[in-house]
């Protein structure tokens, strides 16, 4: 493996924002991941594990440690008549995997059409949309814990709305070296009509495009409060189109913040703070971040 120094992280994130990692390495298997974690442990370095770079904001100061980018992406299908199980490595793209399986006539992940990020990141945050999520699709997963591969049932992930035990551990400050890190996941599939599958995915794609603003963003910035939507609350607070520096609360959907070109992490963080303060003052609702801030 090649350890790079001062590697700029912005190109690896969907927001196209972020300073350098002190060290950066890409891994393609569990053995490489374990070796990278041990390398960081020996040097007393903090670690951040990066997937597709969506749902994160990297500060302009970067990350003073080792960033490990997971690039494993093998997909293995085990079919038995009209039922199948697919095992997908953590670095595989969520949307691309869903399309690949649908083209082969397998249903079960088509709800993920257009969903950004990787399989590993999707498990980490219980990604979901259009009436489904990882928690309802997952059969089991394999995680790396202190150099040992473990097989986990769905229950062990303690999935909730856009969260899991993995995300909760990270929020609690548990080091990545001590956290379970997703290696691969297995999903249940069923045989379906190719035309019907294609039509469902086209509808999902059209709906997503109709709601997604143009430009570099991380997707939804805030979780939706129960019974409401963050976008509606931010719009009601009169913040659509508000700009700070080169970042803008999108006119098309207020729960998106767009990098207009050259936006800094501080531009985005100031808009986040403004949205939270204004929504709290007007509606009494405290918005909770869906994204993770790195650095």
C-alpha positions as a Markdown table, in Angstrom:
| # | Residue | x | y | z |
|---|---|---|---|---|
| 1 | Unk | 0.0 | 0.0 | 0.0 |
| 2 | Unk | 1.1 | 3.5 | -0.7 |
| 3 | Unk | 0.8 | 6.1 | 2.1 |
| 4 | Unk | 0.5 | 9.6 | 0.7 |
| 5 | Unk | 1.2 | 12.7 | 2.7 |
| 6 | Unk | -0.8 | 15.9 | 2.6 |
| 7 | Unk | -3.4 | 14.5 | 0.2 |
| 8 | Unk | -6.2 | 17.0 | -0.5 |
| 9 | Unk | -9.5 | 15.5 | 0.5 |
| 10 | Unk | -11.9 | 17.8 | -1.5 |
| 11 | Unk | -11.7 | 15.7 | -4.7 |
| 12 | Unk | -12.8 | 12.6 | -2.7 |
| 13 | Unk | -16.0 | 14.3 | -1.3 |
| 14 | Unk | -19.3 | 15.1 | -3.1 |
| 15 | Unk | -19.2 | 18.6 | -1.7 |
| 16 | Unk | -15.8 | 19.2 | -3.2 |
| 17 | Unk | -14.7 | 20.8 | 0.0 |
| 18 | Unk | -11.9 | 19.8 | 2.4 |
| 19 | Unk | -8.3 | 20.3 | 3.3 |
| 20 | Unk | -5.4 | 17.7 | 3.3 |
| 21 | Unk | -5.1 | 14.5 | 5.2 |
| 22 | Unk | -1.7 | 14.2 | 7.0 |
| 23 | Unk | -1.6 | 10.7 | 5.6 |
| 24 | Unk | -3.9 | 9.0 | 3.1 |
| 25 | Unk | -4.1 | 5.4 | 1.9 |
| 26 | Unk | -6.5 | 3.3 | -0.3 |
| 27 | Unk | -7.4 | -0.3 | 0.7 |
| 28 | Unk | -9.1 | -3.0 | -1.3 |
| 29 | Unk | -9.4 | -5.9 | 1.2 |
| 30 | Unk | -9.8 | -6.7 | 4.9 |
| 31 | Unk | -6.1 | -7.5 | 5.3 |
| 32 | Unk | -5.1 | -4.1 | 3.9 |
| 33 | Unk | -7.6 | -2.4 | 6.1 |
| 34 | Unk | -6.2 | -4.1 | 9.2 |
| 35 | Unk | -2.7 | -3.3 | 8.2 |
| 36 | Unk | -3.6 | 0.4 | 7.7 |
| 37 | Unk | -5.2 | 0.5 | 11.1 |
| 38 | Unk | -2.2 | -1.1 | 12.7 |
| 39 | Unk | 0.1 | 1.4 | 10.9 |
| 40 | Unk | -1.8 | 4.3 | 12.4 |
| 41 | Unk | -1.9 | 2.6 | 15.8 |
| 42 | Unk | 1.9 | 2.3 | 15.8 |
| 43 | Unk | 2.2 | 6.0 | 15.1 |
| 44 | Unk | -0.5 | 7.1 | 17.5 |
| 45 | Unk | -2.5 | 8.6 | 14.7 |
| 46 | Unk | -6.2 | 9.2 | 14.6 |
| 47 | Unk | -8.0 | 7.5 | 11.8 |
| 48 | Unk | -11.0 | 8.3 | 9.5 |
| 49 | Unk | -12.5 | 5.7 | 7.2 |
| 50 | Unk | -13.8 | 7.2 | 4.0 |
| 51 | Unk | -16.2 | 5.6 | 1.5 |
| 52 | Unk | -17.8 | 7.5 | -1.3 |
| 53 | Unk | -17.4 | 10.9 | 0.3 |
| 54 | Unk | -21.1 | 11.8 | 0.6 |
| 55 | Unk | -22.8 | 13.0 | 3.8 |
| 56 | Unk | -19.5 | 14.4 | 5.2 |
| 57 | Unk | -18.1 | 17.9 | 5.4 |
| 58 | Unk | -14.3 | 18.0 | 5.7 |
| 59 | Unk | -12.9 | 21.1 | 7.3 |
| 60 | Unk | -10.5 | 23.2 | 5.3 |
| 61 | Unk | -7.9 | 22.5 | 8.0 |
| 62 | Unk | -8.1 | 18.8 | 6.8 |
| 63 | Unk | -7.5 | 15.8 | 9.0 |
| 64 | Unk | -4.4 | 15.4 | 11.1 |
| 65 | Unk | -4.1 | 11.7 | 11.0 |
| 66 | Unk | -4.6 | 8.8 | 8.5 |
| 67 | Unk | -7.6 | 8.8 | 6.1 |
| 68 | Unk | -8.3 | 5.2 | 4.9 |
| 69 | Unk | -10.3 | 5.1 | 1.7 |
| 70 | Unk | -12.1 | 1.8 | 1.2 |
| 71 | Unk | -12.1 | 0.7 | -2.5 |
| 72 | Unk | -13.2 | -3.0 | -2.3 |
| 73 | Unk | -16.2 | -3.4 | -4.6 |
| 74 | Unk | -16.7 | -7.1 | -5.5 |
| 75 | Unk | -20.3 | -8.2 | -6.0 |
| 76 | Unk | -21.1 | -11.9 | -5.7 |
| 77 | Unk | -24.6 | -13.3 | -6.4 |
| 78 | Unk | -25.9 | -16.6 | -5.0 |
| 79 | Unk | -29.2 | -17.5 | -6.7 |
| 80 | Unk | -31.6 | -20.3 | -5.9 |
| 81 | Unk | -34.5 | -20.2 | -8.4 |
| 82 | Unk | -36.4 | -16.9 | -8.0 |
| 83 | Unk | -34.6 | -16.1 | -4.7 |
| 84 | Unk | -31.1 | -14.8 | -4.4 |
| 85 | Unk | -28.6 | -13.4 | -2.0 |
| 86 | Unk | -26.0 | -10.8 | -3.1 |
| 87 | Unk | -22.8 | -10.2 | -1.1 |
| 88 | Unk | -21.4 | -6.8 | -1.8 |
| 89 | Unk | -18.1 | -5.4 | -0.6 |
| 90 | Unk | -18.1 | -2.2 | 1.4 |
| 91 | Unk | -16.5 | 0.1 | -1.3 |
| 92 | Unk | -19.1 | -0.8 | -4.0 |
| 93 | Unk | -21.4 | 2.1 | -5.0 |
| 94 | Unk | -24.9 | 1.8 | -3.6 |
| 95 | Unk | -26.7 | 3.1 | -6.7 |
| 96 | Unk | -24.5 | 1.4 | -9.2 |
| 97 | Unk | -25.0 | -2.0 | -7.4 |
| 98 | Unk | -28.7 | -1.5 | -7.5 |
| 99 | Unk | -28.7 | -0.8 | -11.2 |
| 100 | Unk | -26.4 | -3.7 | -12.0 |
| 101 | Unk | -28.7 | -6.2 | -10.1 |
| 102 | Unk | -31.9 | -4.7 | -11.7 |
| 103 | Unk | -30.4 | -5.2 | -15.2 |
| 104 | Unk | -30.1 | -8.9 | -14.3 |
| 105 | Unk | -33.7 | -9.0 | -13.2 |
| 106 | Unk | -33.2 | -9.0 | -9.4 |
| 107 | Unk | -35.4 | -6.8 | -7.2 |
| 108 | Unk | -34.7 | -5.7 | -3.6 |
| 109 | Unk | -32.4 | -2.7 | -3.9 |
| 110 | Unk | -34.1 | -0.7 | -6.7 |
| 111 | Unk | -35.2 | 1.9 | -4.1 |
| 112 | Unk | -31.5 | 2.9 | -4.0 |
| 113 | Unk | -31.4 | 4.2 | -7.6 |
| 114 | Unk | -29.5 | 7.5 | -7.5 |
| 115 | Unk | -28.5 | 7.1 | -3.9 |
| 116 | Unk | -25.0 | 8.5 | -3.4 |
| 117 | Unk | -22.2 | 6.8 | -1.5 |
| 118 | Unk | -21.0 | 3.2 | -0.9 |
| 119 | Unk | -22.4 | 0.1 | 0.7 |
| 120 | Unk | -20.3 | 0.6 | 3.8 |
| 121 | Unk | -21.4 | 4.2 | 4.2 |
| 122 | Unk | -25.0 | 3.2 | 3.6 |
| 123 | Unk | -24.9 | 0.7 | 6.5 |
| 124 | Unk | -23.1 | 3.2 | 8.7 |
| 125 | Unk | -25.9 | 5.8 | 8.3 |
| 126 | Unk | -28.8 | 3.4 | 7.5 |
| 127 | Unk | -29.3 | 5.2 | 4.2 |
| 128 | Unk | -32.7 | 5.1 | 2.8 |
| 129 | Unk | -35.3 | 6.8 | 0.5 |
| 130 | Unk | -38.7 | 6.4 | -1.1 |
| 131 | Unk | -40.1 | 4.1 | 1.5 |
| 132 | Unk | -37.2 | 1.8 | 2.2 |
| 133 | Unk | -33.7 | 1.7 | 3.8 |
| 134 | Unk | -30.8 | -0.5 | 4.5 |
| 135 | Unk | -32.3 | -1.9 | 7.7 |
| 136 | Unk | -35.2 | -3.5 | 5.8 |
| 137 | Unk | -33.0 | -4.8 | 3.0 |
| 138 | Unk | -30.0 | -6.2 | 4.8 |
| 139 | Unk | -29.7 | -9.9 | 5.6 |
| 140 | Unk | -26.3 | -9.8 | 7.4 |
| 141 | Unk | -22.9 | -8.1 | 7.2 |
| 142 | Unk | -19.2 | -8.7 | 7.9 |
| 143 | Unk | -17.2 | -6.2 | 10.0 |
| 144 | Unk | -13.6 | -5.8 | 11.1 |
| 145 | Unk | -13.2 | -5.5 | 14.8 |
| 146 | Unk | -9.7 | -5.0 | 16.1 |
| 147 | Unk | -8.3 | -7.0 | 13.2 |
| 148 | Unk | -10.8 | -9.8 | 13.5 |
| 149 | Unk | -13.6 | -10.4 | 10.9 |
| 150 | Unk | -17.0 | -10.9 | 12.6 |
| 151 | Unk | -20.4 | -11.8 | 11.0 |
| 152 | Unk | -23.2 | -9.6 | 12.3 |
| 153 | Unk | -27.0 | -10.0 | 12.2 |
| 154 | Unk | -29.2 | -7.0 | 11.3 |
| 155 | Unk | -30.1 | -6.6 | 15.0 |
| 156 | Unk | -26.5 | -5.9 | 16.1 |
| 157 | Unk | -26.5 | -2.7 | 14.0 |
| 158 | Unk | -29.3 | -1.2 | 16.1 |
| 159 | Unk | -30.5 | 0.7 | 13.1 |
| 160 | Unk | -32.6 | 3.8 | 13.6 |
| 161 | Unk | -33.6 | 6.7 | 11.4 |
| 162 | Unk | -30.4 | 7.6 | 9.5 |
| 163 | Unk | -28.3 | 6.0 | 12.2 |
| 164 | Unk | -26.7 | 2.8 | 13.5 |
| 165 | Unk | -24.6 | 1.6 | 16.4 |
| 166 | Unk | -21.6 | 2.4 | 14.1 |
| 167 | Unk | -22.5 | 6.0 | 13.7 |
| 168 | Unk | -23.4 | 6.3 | 17.4 |
| 169 | Unk | -20.0 | 5.0 | 18.4 |
| 170 | Unk | -18.3 | 7.5 | 16.2 |
| 171 | Unk | -20.4 | 10.3 | 17.6 |
| 172 | Unk | -19.4 | 9.2 | 21.1 |
| 173 | Unk | -15.8 | 9.6 | 20.2 |
| 174 | Unk | -14.8 | 5.9 | 19.9 |
| 175 | Unk | -11.6 | 5.6 | 17.9 |
| 176 | Unk | -11.9 | 4.0 | 14.4 |
| 177 | Unk | -9.3 | 1.4 | 15.6 |
| 178 | Unk | -11.8 | 0.3 | 18.2 |
| 179 | Unk | -15.0 | 0.5 | 16.0 |
| 180 | Unk | -16.5 | -2.2 | 13.8 |
| 181 | Unk | -15.8 | -1.3 | 10.2 |
| 182 | Unk | -18.0 | -2.7 | 7.5 |
| 183 | Unk | -16.3 | -5.1 | 5.1 |
| 184 | Unk | -19.2 | -6.5 | 3.1 |
| 185 | Unk | -23.0 | -6.9 | 3.3 |
| 186 | Unk | -25.5 | -9.5 | 2.1 |
| 187 | Unk | -29.0 | -8.5 | 0.8 |
| 188 | Unk | -32.1 | -10.6 | 0.0 |
| 189 | Unk | -33.3 | -10.4 | -3.6 |
| 190 | Unk | -36.1 | -11.9 | -5.7 |
| 191 | Unk | -36.6 | -12.4 | -9.4 |
| 192 | Unk | -38.7 | -9.7 | -11.1 |
| 193 | Unk | -39.8 | -8.7 | -14.5 |
| 194 | Unk | -37.1 | -6.7 | -16.3 |
| 195 | Unk | -39.6 | -4.2 | -17.8 |
| 196 | Unk | -41.3 | -3.6 | -14.4 |
| 197 | Unk | -38.0 | -3.1 | -12.7 |
| 198 | Unk | -36.8 | -0.7 | -15.3 |
| 199 | Unk | -40.0 | 1.3 | -15.0 |
| 200 | Unk | -39.8 | 1.5 | -11.2 |
| 201 | Unk | -36.2 | 2.6 | -11.3 |
| 202 | Unk | -36.9 | 5.2 | -14.0 |
| 203 | Unk | -39.7 | 6.7 | -11.8 |
| 204 | Unk | -37.4 | 6.8 | -8.8 |
| 205 | Unk | -34.7 | 8.5 | -10.9 |
| 206 | Unk | -37.1 | 11.1 | -12.3 |
| 207 | Unk | -38.4 | 11.9 | -8.8 |
| 208 | Unk | -34.9 | 12.2 | -7.4 |
| 209 | Unk | -33.8 | 14.5 | -10.3 |
| 210 | Unk | -36.9 | 16.6 | -9.8 |
| 211 | Unk | -36.0 | 17.2 | -6.1 |
| 212 | Unk | -32.2 | 17.4 | -6.3 |
| 213 | Unk | -30.7 | 20.9 | -6.9 |
| 214 | Unk | -27.9 | 21.2 | -9.5 |
| 215 | Unk | -24.4 | 21.6 | -8.1 |
| 216 | Unk | -21.9 | 20.0 | -5.7 |
| 217 | Unk | -23.6 | 19.1 | -2.4 |
| 218 | Unk | -23.7 | 16.3 | 0.2 |
| 219 | Unk | -27.4 | 15.6 | -0.2 |
| 220 | Unk | -29.6 | 16.3 | 2.8 |
| 221 | Unk | -27.8 | 18.3 | 5.5 |
| 222 | Unk | -30.3 | 17.8 | 8.3 |
| 223 | Unk | -32.4 | 14.8 | 9.4 |
| 224 | Unk | -36.1 | 15.3 | 9.0 |
| 225 | Unk | -37.8 | 15.9 | 12.3 |
| 226 | Unk | -40.6 | 13.5 | 13.1 |
| 227 | Unk | -43.8 | 14.4 | 11.2 |
| 228 | Unk | -42.1 | 17.3 | 9.3 |
| 229 | Unk | -39.2 | 18.0 | 6.9 |
| 230 | Unk | -36.1 | 20.0 | 7.4 |
| 231 | Unk | -36.4 | 21.5 | 3.9 |
| 232 | Unk | -39.9 | 22.8 | 4.7 |
| 233 | Unk | -38.8 | 24.3 | 8.0 |
| 234 | Unk | -35.7 | 26.0 | 6.5 |
| 235 | Unk | -37.9 | 27.4 | 3.7 |
| 236 | Unk | -40.5 | 28.6 | 6.2 |
| 237 | Unk | -37.6 | 30.5 | 8.0 |
| 238 | Unk | -37.0 | 32.4 | 4.7 |
| 239 | Unk | -33.6 | 31.0 | 4.1 |
| 240 | Unk | -33.9 | 29.6 | 0.6 |
| 241 | Unk | -31.2 | 31.2 | -1.6 |
| 242 | Unk | -29.2 | 32.6 | 1.3 |
| 243 | Unk | -25.5 | 32.7 | 0.5 |
| 244 | Unk | -22.5 | 32.9 | 2.7 |
| 245 | Unk | -19.2 | 33.1 | 0.7 |
| 246 | Unk | -19.6 | 30.6 | -2.1 |
| 247 | Unk | -22.1 | 28.4 | -0.4 |
| 248 | Unk | -25.8 | 28.7 | -0.8 |
| 249 | Unk | -29.0 | 27.2 | 0.7 |
| 250 | Unk | -30.5 | 25.8 | -2.5 |
| 251 | Unk | -33.5 | 27.5 | -4.0 |
| 252 | Unk | -34.7 | 24.2 | -5.3 |
| 253 | Unk | -34.6 | 22.3 | -2.0 |
| 254 | Unk | -33.7 | 24.1 | 1.3 |
| 255 | Unk | -32.2 | 21.0 | 2.9 |
| 256 | Unk | -29.3 | 21.2 | 0.4 |
| 257 | Unk | -26.3 | 23.5 | 0.7 |
| 258 | Unk | -24.6 | 24.0 | -2.7 |
| 259 | Unk | -20.9 | 24.7 | -3.3 |
| 260 | Unk | -21.2 | 27.3 | -6.0 |
| 261 | Unk | -17.4 | 27.0 | -6.6 |
| 262 | Unk | -14.6 | 27.5 | -4.2 |
| 263 | Unk | -16.8 | 27.4 | -1.1 |
| 264 | Unk | -15.0 | 26.8 | 2.2 |
| 265 | Unk | -16.0 | 24.6 | 5.1 |
| 266 | Unk | -16.6 | 27.7 | 7.2 |
| 267 | Unk | -19.1 | 29.0 | 4.5 |
| 268 | Unk | -21.1 | 25.8 | 4.9 |
| 269 | Unk | -20.8 | 25.7 | 8.7 |
| 270 | Unk | -22.1 | 29.3 | 9.0 |
| 271 | Unk | -25.1 | 28.4 | 6.9 |
| 272 | Unk | -25.7 | 25.4 | 9.0 |
| 273 | Unk | -25.6 | 27.5 | 12.2 |
| 274 | Unk | -27.9 | 30.1 | 10.6 |
| 275 | Unk | -30.5 | 27.5 | 9.6 |
| 276 | Unk | -30.5 | 25.9 | 13.0 |
| 277 | Unk | -30.8 | 29.2 | 14.8 |
| 278 | Unk | -33.5 | 30.6 | 12.6 |
| 279 | Unk | -35.6 | 27.3 | 12.6 |
| 280 | Unk | -35.3 | 27.0 | 16.4 |
| 281 | Unk | -36.4 | 30.7 | 16.8 |
| 282 | Unk | -39.4 | 30.4 | 14.5 |
| 283 | Unk | -40.6 | 26.8 | 15.1 |
| 284 | Unk | -39.0 | 25.7 | 18.3 |
| 285 | Unk | -37.5 | 22.7 | 16.5 |
| 286 | Unk | -33.8 | 21.9 | 16.9 |
| 287 | Unk | -32.5 | 20.5 | 13.6 |
| 288 | Unk | -30.1 | 17.6 | 13.9 |
| 289 | Unk | -27.3 | 17.1 | 11.4 |
| 290 | Unk | -27.5 | 14.1 | 9.0 |
| 291 | Unk | -23.9 | 14.8 | 7.8 |
| 292 | Unk | -20.7 | 14.1 | 9.7 |
| 293 | Unk | -18.1 | 16.9 | 10.2 |
| 294 | Unk | -14.5 | 15.7 | 9.8 |
| 295 | Unk | -11.5 | 17.4 | 11.1 |
